[in-house]
């Protein structure tokens, strides 16, 4: 039985993703100075205004304006932004419930981790290809005066009995200068971005594959001048492209005591190890937490009938080798380092440079 699964990604100039990058840059600066920083400083953007808001309990001295301005300039904005800030310390009630002898979860909530053996990254193919497109575009546009930072990709993959069969459609929308017409844009993006990004999956492209490039026509008004943005609105892009479930909490801006982030990273780590060791072809893990509690409330492992080992053996493997308490997750994955700005675009999972992607022997 055939089905089509579609995933999307967005580039650094998309206003939501710009806010994610800025928020994680704030977090990194806090951790550089004070590894025990409790951070949740977010931002929202529209036109030439940036609103920075949230909670920060840290000894770090953070120049929010400078960090944000440098990122906006690097993305390609030439205007000066008006920056408005509203930042306070973390609620003392929450702080006392979380920061104690043994670190506790910073909030209640559920998180999911997912892995599948259909790609080398142990990620769903549609989201892998969607990220490849925007990463390839980002490298290309940095060398061009006529293409800008705001861009979105979308990839549709046909499956037959859960096996990848072909790519049915590729959609890209990219911002550009007034100098370019639609024909030039379409030809350039297909030749310089799409085909190179899909080089090792070229066998999945056939005469029926649709290439839809800038379907709206002109895209010269980009970023915060064409849309508004805020932190955490791209959680499907950040995770599994809609294939694996998500708990609903975003990642960017949050330090590792926030289990929305660290728990989701750890759940991915465990699910990936289950698949990497051949216990199942596909795995999803759900973990739930209560604020102020160290142990998770529940852990559920689902392998969708692809088990190579029994459910009991898989659960035993997880129990013996992994610990979902905040202290243990932070220590094992080394989550107090300033690594987060690099996670903010092109996906948090399936990238070998991150500790939660390692295979545990």
C-alpha positions in Angstrom: 0.0 0.0 0.0 1.4 3.4 -1.0 1.4 6.6 1.0 3.0 10.0 0.8 4.8 11.7 3.7 5.8 15.3 3.4 8.1 17.3 5.6 9.4 20.9 5.5 12.3 23.0 6.7 13.0 26.7 6.9 16.2 28.7 6.6 17.9 31.2 9.0 16.0 34.2 7.4 12.6 32.9 8.2 11.5 35.1 11.1 10.5 32.2 13.4 13.9 30.6 12.9 15.8 33.9 13.2 14.2 34.2 16.7 15.2 30.6 17.6 18.8 31.4 16.6 18.9 34.6 18.7 17.4 33.0 21.7 19.9 30.1 21.6 22.7 32.6 21.2 21.6 34.2 24.5 21.6 30.8 26.1 25.1 30.0 24.9 26.5 33.3 26.2 24.9 32.6 29.6 26.5 29.1 29.7 29.9 30.4 28.7 30.0 32.5 31.8 27.8 30.5 34.2 27.1 26.8 33.4 24.3 26.7 35.9 22.4 29.5 34.3 18.6 29.0 34.3 17.5 30.6 31.0 14.3 31.0 29.0 14.8 34.3 27.2 12.9 34.4 24.0 12.2 37.0 21.3 9.6 38.1 18.7 10.3 40.1 15.5 8.3 42.2 13.2 9.5 44.8 10.7 12.5 46.6 12.3 11.5 45.8 15.9 12.8 43.0 18.1 11.1 42.3 21.4 13.3 40.3 23.9 11.5 38.8 26.9 11.6 36.0 29.4 13.4 34.8 32.5 17.2 34.6 33.3 18.6 33.5 36.6 22.4 33.7 36.0 25.6 35.4 37.1 26.4 36.0 33.4 26.5 39.6 32.1 24.7 39.3 28.7 24.7 42.1 26.1 21.4 41.1 24.5 21.3 44.0 22.1 24.8 43.3 20.7 24.2 39.5 20.3 20.9 40.1 18.5 22.2 42.9 16.3 25.2 40.8 15.2 22.9 37.9 14.2 20.5 40.1 12.3 23.4 41.7 10.4 24.9 38.3 9.6 21.5 37.0 8.3 21.4 40.0 5.9 19.4 42.8 7.4 20.8 46.2 6.6 18.4 48.3 8.8 18.9 49.2 12.4 16.5 47.4 14.7 14.6 48.9 17.7 15.1 46.5 20.5 12.7 46.3 23.4 13.5 44.1 26.5 11.4 42.7 29.3 13.5 40.2 31.3 13.1 39.1 34.9 14.5 36.3 37.1 13.1 32.8 37.1 10.2 32.5 39.6 11.7 31.7 43.0 8.9 29.1 43.5 10.0 27.3 40.4 13.7 27.8 41.1 13.4 26.2 44.6 11.5 23.3 43.2 14.1 22.6 40.6 17.6 23.6 41.9 18.2 21.4 44.9 20.6 18.6 46.0 19.4 16.4 43.1 18.3 18.4 40.1 14.6 18.1 39.3 12.5 18.6 36.2 11.8 22.3 35.5 8.2 21.7 34.4 5.7 19.0 33.9 5.3 17.7 30.3 5.7 14.9 27.8 8.6 14.4 25.4 9.1 12.0 22.5 12.2 10.5 20.8 12.1 8.8 17.5 14.4 6.8 15.1 14.0 4.8 12.0 16.6 2.9 9.9 15.4 4.2 6.5 18.4 6.6 6.3 22.0 6.6 7.6 21.0 9.4 10.0 18.3 7.0 11.4 15.8 9.8 10.6 12.8 9.9 8.3 13.9 10.6 4.7 11.5 13.6 4.1 12.9 15.7 6.9 16.5 14.7 6.1 16.0 16.0 2.5 14.1 19.1 3.5 17.0 20.1 5.8 19.5 19.3 3.1 17.7 21.7 0.7 17.8 24.7 3.1 21.4 24.0 4.1 22.5 23.8 0.5 20.5 26.9 -0.2 22.1 28.7 2.7 25.6 27.9 1.4 24.6 29.0 -2.1 22.9 32.3 -1.2 25.9 33.4 0.9 27.9 33.6 -2.3 25.1 35.4 -4.3 24.1 39.0 -4.2 20.6 38.2 -5.6 19.3 35.6 -3.2 18.4 36.3 0.4 18.2 34.4 3.7 14.5 33.7 3.9 13.6 30.3 2.4 11.4 27.3 2.9 11.7 23.7 1.5 9.2 20.9 1.3 9.8 17.3 0.2 7.1 14.6 -0.5 8.3 11.0 -0.4 6.2 8.0 -1.6 6.4 4.8 0.5 5.2 1.4 -0.5 4.7 -0.9 2.5 6.8 1.3 4.6 9.7 1.3 2.1 10.9 4.4 0.4 9.9 4.3 -3.3 10.3 7.7 -4.9 10.3 11.5 -4.4 6.9 12.8 -5.7 7.4 16.5 -5.2 9.9 19.1 -4.1 8.8 22.6 -3.2 11.1 25.6 -2.6 10.4 29.2 -1.9 13.4 31.5 -1.8 13.7 35.3 -1.3 15.5 37.2 -4.1 16.2 40.6 -5.5 14.1 42.5 -8.0 16.7 41.8 -10.7 15.7 38.1 -11.1 12.8 36.8 -13.1 10.9 33.6 -12.4 12.6 31.6 -15.1 16.1 32.4 -13.8 15.1 31.7 -10.2 13.6 28.3 -11.1 16.5 27.2 -13.3 19.1 28.4 -10.8 17.5 26.8 -7.7 17.0 23.5 -9.4 20.6 23.4 -10.8 22.4 24.9 -7.8 20.4 23.7 -4.9 17.9 20.9 -5.4 20.0 18.5 -7.6 23.2 18.9 -5.6 21.2 18.4 -2.3 19.7 15.2 -3.7 22.9 13.8 -5.3 23.0 10.5 -3.4 19.2 10.1 -3.7 19.0 10.9 -7.4 17.6 7.4 -8.1 14.4 8.5 -6.2 13.8 11.3 -8.7 12.0 10.3 -11.9 10.0 11.9 -14.8 6.9 12.2 -12.5 8.7 14.2 -9.8 7.3 17.7 -9.5 9.7 20.6 -8.9 7.7 23.6 -7.6 9.9 26.7 -7.1 8.6 30.0 -5.9 4.9 29.2 -6.6 3.8 32.6 -5.3 5.8 34.4 -7.9 7.8 37.3 -6.5 9.4 36.9 -3.1 11.4 40.2 -2.7 9.9 41.2 0.6 11.4 38.8 3.1 12.0 38.0 6.8 10.4 40.3 9.4 9.2 42.7 6.7 7.1 40.0 5.0 6.0 38.1 8.1 6.3 38.1 11.9 8.3 35.6 14.0 8.8 34.3 17.5 10.6 31.5 19.3 9.3 27.9 19.1 6.9 28.0 16.2 8.8 25.4 14.2 8.8 22.4 16.4 7.9 19.9 13.6 10.8 21.3 11.5 13.1 21.0 14.6 12.2 17.3 15.2 11.0 14.6 12.9 9.0 16.4 10.2 5.7 15.2 11.4 6.6 11.5 11.4 7.5 11.0 15.0 5.3 12.7 17.5 6.3 15.7 19.6 5.3 16.8 23.1 4.4 20.3 22.1 7.2 22.1 24.0 9.8 24.0 21.9 13.6 23.7 22.4 15.2 27.1 21.7 16.0 29.4 24.6 15.8 26.7 27.2 18.7 25.4 29.3 19.0 21.7 30.1 16.9 21.6 33.3 14.0 22.2 31.0 13.0 18.7 30.2 11.1 19.9 27.1 14.6 20.1 25.6 16.9 17.7 27.5 14.3 15.0 27.8 13.5 15.2 24.1 17.2 15.0 23.3 17.6 12.0 25.6 14.6 10.2 24.3 16.0 10.6 20.7 19.3 9.3 22.0 17.7 6.2 23.5 15.4 5.5 20.5 18.4 5.9 18.1 20.4 3.4 20.1 17.6 0.9 20.0 17.4 1.1 16.2 21.2 1.4 15.7 21.8 -1.8 17.7 19.2 -3.7 15.5 16.6 -4.2 18.2 13.9 -2.7 15.9 13.6 -1.0 12.6 11.6 1.9 14.1 11.2 3.2 17.6 9.4 5.9 19.4 9.8 6.7 23.1 7.4 8.8 25.2 8.6 10.1 28.6 6.6 12.3 31.0 7.8 14.5 33.9 6.4 16.4 36.9 7.9 19.7 38.0 10.1 19.3 41.1 10.4 15.5 40.6 13.7 13.8 39.6 12.4 10.5 38.2 10.1 10.5 35.2 6.4 9.8 35.8 6.3 7.3 32.9 8.3 5.8 30.0 6.7 4.1 27.1 8.6 2.4 24.2 6.8 1.7 20.9 8.4 -0.2 18.0 5.4 -0.4 15.7 5.7 -4.2 15.2 9.3 -3.9 13.8 10.9 -5.5 16.8 13.9 -7.9 16.3 14.0 -8.4 20.0 11.1 -8.9 22.4 9.5 -5.9 24.1 10.7 -7.2 27.4 14.3 -7.4 26.1 14.2 -3.9 24.8 12.7 -2.5 28.0 15.4 -4.3 30.0 18.2 -2.9 27.7 16.8 0.6 28.3 16.5 0.2 32.0 20.1 -1.1 32.4 21.8 1.4 30.1 19.9 4.7 30.3 18.8 7.1 33.1 16.1 9.7 32.4 16.7 11.9 35.5 17.7 15.5 34.7 21.1 15.2 36.4 22.0 12.0 34.6 20.7 13.2 31.2 22.7 16.5 31.5 25.9 14.7 32.6 25.8 11.9 30.0 25.0 14.3 27.1 27.2 17.1 28.4 24.4 19.6 28.1 26.0 22.5 30.1 28.2 23.6 27.3 27.4 26.5 24.9 26.3 24.3 22.0 22.8 25.5 21.4 23.0 28.2 18.7 24.2 25.5 16.3 21.1 23.4 16.9 18.6 26.2 16.1 18.5 25.7 12.3 18.6 22.6 10.1 17.1 20.3 12.7 18.1 19.2 16.2 18.3 15.5 15.3 20.2 13.5 12.7 23.4 15.6 13.0 26.5 13.7 14.1 28.1 16.7 15.8 25.6 16.5 18.7 26.1 14.2 21.8 22.5 12.8 21.7 23.3 11.3 18.3 26.1 9.1 19.5 25.8 5.3 19.6 26.4 3.9 23.1 28.4 0.6 23.1 
